[in-house]
């Protein structure tokens, strides 16, 4: 999610928390997104992966991207 309509744009335009990078939106037809969360690790560490709900509640999905990737299943 890069370029004119990338992560920084989505954070600014939709008011997502400034915690990292938007990876993807969801098929919920709402404002839910999946983000890399750098709050605990800073810019040099490994971010966790979080789900940001339409009300901006943050739910941790995995402690790292590798762990998130391992949890993915084919529908």
Backbone as ProteinMPNN parsed JSONL, in Angstrom:
{"seq_chain_A": "XXXXXXXXXXXXXXXXXXXXXXXXXXXXXXXXXXXXXXXXXXXXXXXXXXXXXXXXXXXXXXXXXXXXXXXXXXX", "coords_chain_A": {"N_chain_A": [[0.862, -1.165, 0.0], [1.359, 1.567, -1.175], [2.424, 4.766, -2.466], [0.34, 7.399, -3.838], [-2.176, 6.792, -2.724], [-1.472, 5.351, -0.485], [-0.273, 3.937, 2.651], [0.354, 6.167, 4.417], [-1.41, 8.081, 3.439], [-3.9, 6.812, 3.965], [-3.861, 6.675, 6.776], [-3.836, 9.375, 7.432], [-6.152, 10.38, 6.03], [-8.338, 8.727, 6.863], [-8.077, 8.647, 9.553], [-6.748, 6.639, 10.973], [-4.881, 5.071, 13.646], [-1.656, 6.409, 14.396], [0.474, 4.335, 14.316], [2.067, 2.766, 12.785], [2.285, 0.963, 9.793], [-0.157, 0.611, 7.295], [-1.222, -2.448, 6.187], [-3.265, -3.799, 4.79], [-6.673, -3.482, 3.733], [-9.905, -4.694, 4.773], [-12.37, -7.137, 3.71], [-14.743, -6.286, 4.793], [-16.257, -4.145, 4.083], [-16.175, -1.928, 5.56], [-14.311, 0.255, 7.653], [-12.178, -1.194, 8.562], [-8.806, -2.271, 9.087], [-5.645, -3.965, 8.578], [-2.638, -3.668, 10.27], [0.914, -2.997, 10.614], [2.353, -2.733, 13.72], [4.316, -0.533, 15.366], [4.658, 0.438, 17.922], [5.771, -0.729, 20.314], [8.276, -1.721, 19.536], [9.701, 0.218, 18.193], [11.475, 1.9, 15.496], [13.498, 0.192, 14.76], [12.986, -2.388, 15.478], [11.05, -5.489, 15.405], [7.814, -5.291, 14.239], [4.52, -5.85, 15.665], [1.514, -7.454, 14.425], [-1.583, -6.033, 13.844], [-5.154, -5.683, 14.121], [-7.227, -3.138, 13.197], [-10.173, -1.864, 14.167], [-13.272, -0.404, 12.933], [-14.032, 1.451, 14.845], [-11.653, 2.208, 15.78], [-10.494, 0.603, 17.65], [-7.843, -1.429, 18.732], [-6.609, -4.583, 18.01], [-4.44, -7.15, 18.759], [-3.077, -9.359, 16.426], [-0.884, -10.97, 15.928], [2.415, -11.482, 17.27], [4.498, -10.937, 15.597], [5.32, -10.418, 12.093], [6.055, -12.792, 10.87], [4.869, -14.737, 12.533], [2.206, -14.035, 12.129], [1.957, -14.653, 9.402], [2.284, -17.421, 9.488], [-0.114, -18.153, 10.636], [-2.043, -17.783, 8.707], [-4.58, -19.122, 6.648], [-5.838, -21.003, 3.893], [-8.871, -20.146, 2.42]], "CA_chain_A": [[0.0, 0.0, 0.0], [2.285, 2.672, -1.301], [2.032, 5.743, -3.465], [-0.595, 8.466, -3.474], [-3.239, 6.259, -1.868], [-0.819, 4.369, 0.371], [-0.467, 3.883, 4.089], [0.332, 7.503, 5.024], [-2.672, 8.696, 3.021], [-5.007, 6.188, 4.691], [-3.778, 7.093, 8.176], [-4.241, 10.787, 7.483], [-7.512, 10.588, 5.504], [-9.347, 7.975, 7.595], [-7.88, 8.791, 10.989], [-6.221, 5.451, 11.632], [-3.845, 5.445, 14.617], [-0.304, 6.568, 13.843], [1.261, 3.318, 15.018], [2.896, 2.02, 11.856], [1.995, 0.883, 8.37], [-1.364, -0.129, 6.9], [-0.909, -3.543, 5.258], [-4.401, -4.166, 3.955], [-8.016, -3.281, 4.265], [-10.603, -5.972, 4.892], [-13.562, -7.21, 2.86], [-15.928, -6.019, 5.606], [-16.925, -2.968, 3.529], [-16.108, -0.888, 6.572], [-13.027, 0.935, 7.717], [-11.234, -2.059, 9.266], [-7.549, -2.512, 8.394], [-4.581, -4.698, 9.236], [-1.475, -2.785, 10.308], [2.112, -3.313, 11.377], [2.334, -1.862, 14.897], [5.686, -0.277, 15.816], [4.656, 1.141, 19.205], [6.654, -1.322, 21.318], [9.606, -2.066, 19.035], [10.375, 1.346, 17.563], [11.753, 1.756, 14.07], [14.53, -0.797, 14.479], [12.556, -3.709, 15.919], [10.049, -6.201, 14.604], [6.481, -4.878, 14.672], [3.443, -6.837, 15.749], [0.459, -7.268, 13.426], [-2.812, -5.723, 14.558], [-6.4, -5.41, 13.416], [-7.807, -1.883, 13.681], [-11.595, -1.861, 13.847], [-13.841, 0.868, 12.485], [-14.081, 2.384, 15.98], [-10.231, 2.418, 16.065], [-10.011, -0.334, 18.667], [-6.7, -2.174, 18.207], [-6.565, -5.967, 18.479], [-3.234, -7.804, 18.264], [-3.275, -10.622, 15.726], [0.336, -11.768, 16.076], [3.522, -10.713, 17.827], [5.419, -10.607, 14.506], [4.761, -10.726, 10.781], [6.279, -14.226, 10.628], [3.82, -15.479, 13.247], [0.965, -13.732, 11.411], [1.997, -15.412, 8.162], [2.086, -18.825, 9.841], [-1.508, -18.357, 11.026], [-2.936, -17.643, 7.559], [-5.118, -20.37, 6.099], [-6.579, -20.87, 2.645], [-10.327, -20.208, 2.662]], "C_chain_A": [[0.904, 1.222, 0.0], [1.759, 3.652, -2.337], [1.021, 6.731, -2.925], [-1.689, 7.994, -2.527], [-2.688, 5.186, -0.936], [-1.115, 4.539, 1.843], [-0.573, 5.268, 4.73], [-0.964, 8.232, 4.671], [-3.845, 8.132, 3.826], [-5.026, 6.609, 6.154], [-4.282, 8.522, 8.325], [-5.728, 10.961, 7.129], [-8.591, 9.942, 6.369], [-9.159, 8.012, 9.108], [-7.436, 7.528, 11.7], [-5.132, 5.875, 12.612], [-2.47, 5.492, 13.95], [0.645, 5.634, 14.582], [2.188, 2.561, 14.089], [2.405, 2.112, 10.435], [0.712, 0.08, 8.136], [-0.952, -1.178, 5.873], [-2.043, -3.791, 4.278], [-5.702, -3.716, 4.596], [-8.694, -4.64, 4.288], [-11.841, -5.973, 4.008], [-14.856, -6.889, 3.61], [-16.759, -4.857, 5.092], [-17.019, -1.856, 4.563], [-14.752, -0.219, 6.522], [-11.982, 0.116, 8.459], [-9.975, -2.259, 8.429], [-6.64, -3.399, 9.236], [-3.335, -3.834, 9.129], [-0.286, -3.458, 10.978], [2.193, -2.278, 12.492], [3.748, -1.739, 15.469], [5.754, 0.371, 17.192], [5.659, 0.581, 20.203], [8.082, -1.515, 20.834], [10.376, -0.88, 18.473], [10.688, 1.047, 16.108], [12.787, 0.692, 13.75], [14.143, -2.213, 14.886], [11.562, -4.344, 14.982], [8.661, -5.849, 15.112], [5.538, -6.058, 14.847], [2.446, -6.534, 14.634], [-0.848, -7.105, 14.177], [-3.973, -5.512, 13.589], [-6.964, -4.134, 14.029], [-9.256, -1.839, 13.211], [-12.077, -0.464, 13.475], [-13.907, 1.9, 13.603], [-12.679, 2.678, 16.516], [-9.718, 1.609, 17.247], [-8.931, -1.196, 18.016], [-6.646, -3.547, 18.855], [-5.316, -6.625, 17.895], [-3.586, -9.139, 17.64], [-2.081, -11.549, 15.9], [1.458, -10.872, 16.584], [4.569, -10.327, 16.787], [4.737, -10.929, 13.172], [4.927, -12.208, 10.466], [5.198, -15.066, 11.302], [2.454, -15.243, 12.601], [0.874, -14.592, 10.151], [1.72, -16.891, 8.421], [0.626, -19.143, 10.16], [-2.485, -18.295, 9.858], [-3.344, -19.005, 7.028], [-5.871, -20.064, 4.819], [-8.073, -21.04, 2.934], [-10.976, -21.316, 1.874]], "O_chain_A": [[1.171, 1.823, 1.04], [0.759, 3.387, -3.003], [0.864, 6.883, -1.714], [-2.084, 8.729, -1.622], [-3.38, 4.214, -0.635], [-2.08, 5.199, 2.231], [-1.496, 5.517, 5.506], [-1.543, 8.919, 5.512], [-4.686, 8.887, 4.313], [-6.093, 6.871, 6.71], [-5.055, 8.833, 9.231], [-6.468, 11.62, 7.86], [-9.646, 10.538, 6.588], [-9.977, 7.477, 9.856], [-7.707, 7.351, 12.887], [-4.52, 6.928, 12.432], [-2.174, 4.704, 13.052], [1.496, 6.067, 15.359], [3.021, 1.784, 14.556], [2.139, 3.201, 9.926], [0.526, -0.993, 8.709], [-0.403, -0.848, 4.822], [-1.813, -3.971, 3.082], [-5.816, -3.588, 5.815], [-8.105, -5.633, 3.862], [-12.309, -4.91, 3.6], [-15.945, -7.187, 3.119], [-17.851, -4.604, 5.602], [-17.849, -0.954, 4.446], [-14.124, -0.139, 5.466], [-10.996, 0.673, 8.941], [-10.054, -2.401, 7.209], [-6.839, -3.56, 10.44], [-3.004, -3.329, 8.056], [-0.445, -4.364, 11.796], [2.11, -1.077, 12.233], [4.307, -2.706, 15.987], [6.829, 0.818, 17.594], [6.337, 1.354, 20.879], [9.012, -1.478, 21.64], [11.591, -0.967, 18.295], [10.217, 0.054, 15.555], [12.944, 0.32, 12.588], [14.911, -3.148, 14.655], [11.265, -3.819, 13.909], [8.353, -6.076, 16.281], [5.731, -7.122, 14.258], [2.523, -5.492, 13.983], [-1.191, -7.92, 15.034], [-3.786, -5.207, 12.412], [-7.157, -4.057, 15.242], [-9.531, -1.783, 12.012], [-11.375, 0.526, 13.679], [-13.845, 3.1, 13.338], [-12.523, 3.311, 17.56], [-8.645, 1.887, 17.783], [-9.088, -1.64, 16.879], [-6.639, -3.672, 20.08], [-5.147, -6.659, 16.676], [-4.296, -9.951, 18.234], [-2.241, -12.765, 16.005], [1.454, -9.661, 16.36], [5.43, -9.489, 17.053], [3.717, -11.617, 13.13], [4.044, -12.816, 9.862], [4.673, -16.004, 10.701], [1.635, -16.159, 12.535], [-0.167, -15.187, 9.872], [1.001, -17.534, 7.657], [0.181, -20.276, 9.975], [-3.635, -18.71, 9.996], [-2.533, -19.928, 6.972], [-6.468, -18.997, 4.677], [-8.475, -21.98, 3.619], [-12.189, -21.506, 1.961]]}, "name": "protein", "num_of_chains": 1, "seq": "XXXXXXXXXXXXXXXXXXXXXXXXXXXXXXXXXXXXXXXXXXXXXXXXXXXXXXXXXXXXXXXXXXXXXXXXXXX"}
